[in-house]
Amino acid sequence: MADQNKLHIRLHVYDEEIEVVINREDEEFYRSAAKLITERYNAYAQAYKGRKSEHTISLMTLVDIALLYQKERTHNDTAPYDNVLARLTAEIEDALGEHK
């Protein structure tokens, strides 16, 4: 019996069709990722057509997307906020005499 949470889809990435089996709830993410890759690859291919190899354009696309990921990842780091909130909570509890 096939896993009901799995889905077999075809993604169009640049000039290829890729078949993947994914978790059903991730379909939108996979389709968005394929679209992003295609858009970024097309931009690099247009800018460097005839001057860079397809391999180099692929690597430039990967670096571009990895950079976006790394930037987003640092924006979502909540540890500094959690630390400040914990310290402020402790100070408020101390001021109110609610020692834990």
C-alpha positions, 0 to 999 in steps of 0.5 A: 500500500502506498503511503497516503502522505507521499505525492509523485510530481513532475517539476519543471526546472529550467529546461528539464522535467524532474520527477520526485516523490515528496510529502504531500504538504511540501508540494507548494514548497517544491514548486516554488523552489523549482520556479525560483531556480528557473528564474535565477538560472534564466537571469544568469543565462541571459546575462552570461550567454556565450561567455560562461558554461552551463556548469558555471551558470548552474553554480552561480545560480546555486550560490545566489540561492544559497546566499538568499537562504543564509541571509534569511536564516540569520534574520530568523534567529530568535535566540538573541530575542529569547535571551533578552526576553528571559533577562527582562523577565528575570529582572521584572520578577526580581523587582516584583519579588517573585523569585523562582 
